[in-house]
Amino acid sequence: MAHKKDKNKEEDKVKEKKNKKSEEIASSPSVVLKNAEEEGVGKLPSHFYEEELAKLQVELVRLQEWIKYKGLRVVVLFEGRDAAGKGGSIKRITESLNPRVCRVVALGVPTEKEKSQWYFQRYVPHLPAAGEMALFDRSWYNRAGVERVMGFCTDEEYWDFLRSCPNFENMLIRSGIILVKYWFSVSDKEQEKRFIQRINDPTRRWKISPMDVESRTKWIDYSKAKDEMFAYTDTKQSPWYVVEADDKRRARLNCISHLLSLIPFEDVPRETIILPPLEKDKAYVRPPMSEQTFVPNKY
């Protein structure tokens, strides 16, 4: 009888190991993606996305330390249609990074003074110094997109930009800057869905502007402007990387993973950190707590 119980226990252990192994295989990235494709599911599962994002963010921290250690200068441009997911991807990249190393540049409407300057002059002060990475949430490519379509620049200014831009970017690259350009591509149906979500969500309503609404009526014009922009500025020295962004989760993971693959990095030597004991001063007398003003414990 005891022998039979031992045998049953052994069989249960074997089954448990097999089940655990099956679960590990089923949750692996390749199997999850394969299953999603076979089932015709376009969106990544939430749990898979969160796990993969956490792994990639650890790698981003390693990249950040390497950039700082080696004194690299990195510029990443995020362009694309309104509501394509640029801001969300930038947020996930910077979430775990040091804002003193990784800066986000999101410029507003140019001032009258800036309008009178050399076009690229407005962006030059925001380029990174040694040991920094600058993420541009829209960039000098405003001229090839919204300014062209909405008539905010002249034909002469537009064509001068397309001719000058490759030279400007080559100049940055020759100076040692690592330049990466992402174009987030979104379908008209998905953009409409996201616009409606923003309109109906009080916490995101600020994201949609009259300009965004008007852009819906100029979908083809924006498509033509993008094609023209790529024809002049998608060069071997500074190519455009297109991110398919109808699935926000997939777009974020693909973009971050690709960015990590473009800049080789290693672990930075670190000193062991030992916390010292708290300093004790018997002569110190803390003021009464009643003299301080505290935030109410509402929650």
C-alpha positions in Angstrom: 0.0 0.0 0.0 2.8 2.4 0.9 4.6 1.4 -2.3 1.5 2.4 -4.3 1.3 5.8 -2.6 5.0 6.5 -3.3 4.4 5.5 -6.9 1.4 7.9 -7.2 3.5 10.7 -5.7 6.2 10.2 -8.3 3.6 10.2 -11.1 2.1 13.4 -9.8 5.6 15.1 -9.7 6.2 14.0 -13.3 2.9 15.4 -14.4 3.5 18.6 -12.6 6.9 19.1 -14.3 5.3 18.4 -17.7 2.5 20.9 -17.0 5.0 23.5 -15.9 7.2 22.9 -19.0 4.1 23.2 -21.2 3.1 26.5 -19.6 6.6 27.9 -20.1 6.6 26.9 -23.7 3.1 28.3 -24.2 4.0 31.6 -22.7 7.2 32.1 -24.7 7.3 35.1 -27.1 7.4 33.0 -30.2 4.5 30.7 -29.3 2.4 33.6 -28.1 2.9 35.5 -31.3 2.4 32.4 -33.4 -0.9 31.5 -31.6 -2.1 35.1 -32.0 -1.4 34.9 -35.8 -3.1 31.6 -36.2 -6.2 32.8 -34.3 -6.3 36.0 -36.3 -5.8 38.1 -33.2 -4.3 41.5 -34.0 -3.7 42.7 -30.5 -1.1 41.4 -28.1 -2.3 39.9 -24.9 -2.0 42.3 -22.0 0.1 40.0 -19.7 2.5 39.2 -22.5 2.9 42.9 -23.3 3.6 43.9 -19.7 6.2 41.1 -19.2 8.0 42.0 -22.5 7.9 45.7 -21.8 9.4 45.2 -18.3 12.3 43.3 -19.9 12.9 45.9 -22.5 12.8 48.7 -20.0 15.6 47.0 -18.0 17.6 47.0 -21.3 16.8 50.7 -21.8 18.4 51.4 -18.4 21.5 49.5 -19.5 21.6 51.5 -22.7 21.2 54.8 -20.8 24.1 53.9 -18.6 26.2 53.1 -21.6 25.3 56.3 -23.3 26.4 58.2 -20.2 29.5 56.2 -19.7 30.7 56.5 -23.3 29.6 60.1 -23.8 27.4 59.2 -26.7 24.9 61.7 -28.3 21.7 60.1 -29.4 18.8 61.8 -31.2 15.5 59.8 -31.9 12.8 61.4 -33.9 9.2 60.3 -33.6 6.9 61.3 -36.5 3.6 60.1 -37.9 0.0 60.9 -38.2 -2.0 62.3 -35.3 -3.0 59.6 -32.7 -0.4 57.2 -34.2 1.0 56.4 -30.8 4.2 58.4 -30.8 3.6 59.9 -27.3 2.7 56.5 -25.8 5.9 54.9 -27.1 8.0 57.8 -25.8 6.4 57.5 -22.4 7.2 53.8 -22.2 10.8 54.5 -23.2 11.4 57.3 -20.6 9.4 55.6 -17.8 12.4 54.1 -16.1 15.1 56.4 -17.4 16.9 59.4 -15.8 15.4 62.6 -17.2 18.8 64.2 -16.9 20.2 61.7 -19.4 17.1 61.1 -21.6 15.2 64.3 -22.5 11.9 64.6 -24.3 11.7 67.6 -26.8 8.2 68.6 -27.7 8.2 72.1 -29.0 5.1 74.3 -29.3 4.1 76.8 -32.0 7.1 78.8 -33.2 7.3 82.4 -32.0 7.6 85.4 -34.4 11.3 85.5 -33.7 11.7 81.8 -34.4 9.8 82.2 -37.7 12.4 84.7 -38.9 15.4 82.4 -38.0 17.1 79.8 -40.2 14.5 77.0 -40.0 16.7 74.4 -38.2 18.0 77.0 -35.7 15.0 76.4 -33.5 15.9 72.7 -33.0 19.7 73.0 -32.6 19.7 74.1 -28.9 17.8 70.9 -28.0 20.4 68.6 -29.5 22.1 66.4 -26.9 25.5 67.0 -25.3 27.8 64.1 -24.5 26.1 61.4 -22.5 22.6 62.4 -23.4 19.7 61.1 -25.5 17.0 63.4 -26.9 13.7 62.1 -28.0 11.9 64.5 -30.3 8.1 64.2 -30.2 7.8 65.7 -33.6 10.7 67.5 -35.0 12.0 69.6 -37.9 9.8 67.4 -40.1 6.8 69.6 -39.2 7.7 71.5 -42.3 7.3 68.5 -44.6 4.0 67.5 -42.9 1.6 69.8 -41.1 3.2 73.1 -42.4 3.0 71.8 -46.0 -0.5 70.5 -45.8 -2.1 73.3 -43.8 -0.3 76.0 -45.7 1.8 77.3 -42.9 4.9 77.6 -45.1 5.4 78.8 -48.7 6.3 76.5 -51.6 9.8 78.0 -51.6 10.3 77.2 -47.9 9.0 73.7 -48.4 11.2 72.7 -51.3 14.2 74.4 -49.6 13.6 72.2 -46.6 13.4 69.0 -48.6 16.7 69.9 -50.3 18.4 71.0 -47.1 17.3 68.4 -44.7 19.5 65.5 -45.9 22.5 67.8 -45.7 21.6 69.0 -42.2 21.2 65.4 -41.0 24.4 64.3 -42.6 26.1 67.2 -40.7 24.7 65.9 -37.4 25.9 62.4 -38.2 29.4 63.5 -39.2 29.6 65.4 -35.9 29.1 62.1 -34.1 25.4 62.2 -33.3 23.5 58.9 -33.6 20.3 59.8 -35.4 17.3 57.5 -35.5 14.0 58.3 -37.3 10.7 56.5 -36.7 7.5 57.0 -38.6 4.4 55.6 -36.9 1.9 54.4 -39.4 -1.8 54.1 -38.5 -4.8 53.3 -40.6 -7.7 55.8 -41.1 -10.1 53.5 -39.2 -7.8 53.1 -36.2 -7.1 56.9 -36.1 -10.8 57.6 -36.1 -11.3 55.1 -33.3 -8.6 56.8 -31.2 -10.0 60.3 -31.9 -13.4 59.2 -30.6 -11.8 57.7 -27.5 -10.0 61.0 -26.8 -13.2 63.0 -27.3 -15.1 60.8 -24.8 -12.3 60.5 -22.2 -11.9 63.7 -20.0 -8.3 62.7 -19.1 -7.3 62.5 -22.8 -9.4 65.2 -24.4 -6.5 67.6 -24.3 -4.7 65.4 -26.8 -7.1 66.3 -29.6 -7.0 69.8 -31.1 -8.9 71.5 -33.9 -5.9 70.9 -36.1 -6.2 67.1 -35.5 -9.9 67.2 -36.4 -9.1 69.1 -39.6 -6.4 66.7 -40.5 -9.1 64.0 -41.0 -10.4 66.0 -44.0 -6.9 66.1 -45.5 -6.0 62.4 -45.2 -4.8 62.1 -48.8 -2.9 65.3 -48.7 -1.0 64.1 -45.6 -0.3 60.8 -47.4 1.1 62.6 -50.4 3.2 64.8 -48.2 4.6 61.8 -46.3 5.5 60.1 -49.7 7.3 63.2 -50.9 9.1 63.5 -47.6 10.3 59.9 -47.8 11.5 60.4 -51.4 13.9 63.1 -50.3 14.9 62.2 -46.7 14.8 58.4 -46.6 18.5 58.1 -47.2 21.2 55.4 -46.6 22.9 57.6 -44.1 19.7 58.5 -42.3 16.8 56.0 -43.1 13.2 56.1 -41.9 12.1 53.2 -39.9 8.3 52.6 -40.2 6.5 51.3 -37.2 3.1 49.7 -37.9 1.0 51.2 -35.1 -2.6 50.0 -35.4 -1.8 47.8 -32.3 -0.3 50.2 -29.7 1.3 47.4 -27.6 2.9 45.7 -30.5 4.2 49.1 -31.9 5.8 50.0 -28.5 7.6 46.7 -28.1 8.8 46.7 -31.7 10.0 50.3 -31.6 11.9 49.8 -28.3 13.4 46.5 -29.3 14.5 48.0 -32.6 16.1 51.0 -30.9 18.0 48.8 -28.6 19.3 46.8 -31.6 20.7 49.9 -33.3 23.1 51.0 -30.5 25.5 48.3 -29.3 25.9 48.6 -25.5 27.5 46.7 -22.7 27.2 46.6 -18.9 28.9 49.6 -17.3 31.4 48.9 -14.4 29.7 49.7 -11.1 31.0 50.2 -7.7 29.4 48.3 -4.8 27.0 50.5 -2.9 27.0 50.1 0.9 24.6 52.2 2.9 26.2 53.8 5.9 24.5 53.6 9.3 22.3 56.5 10.3 24.0 59.3 12.2 22.9 59.6 15.8 23.0 62.8 17.7 21.8 62.7 21.2 21.7 66.5 21.5 19.2 66.7 18.6 15.6 67.4 19.8 12.9 67.1 17.1 10.3 69.9 17.0 6.8 69.0 18.0 4.8 67.3 15.2 1.9 69.6 16.0 3.8 72.5 14.5 3.9 70.9 11.0 1.1 71.1 8.5 0.3 67.7 7.1 -1.7 66.7 4.0 -5.0 65.1 5.1 -5.1 61.3 5.0 -8.1 61.2 2.6 -7.3 57.8 1.3 
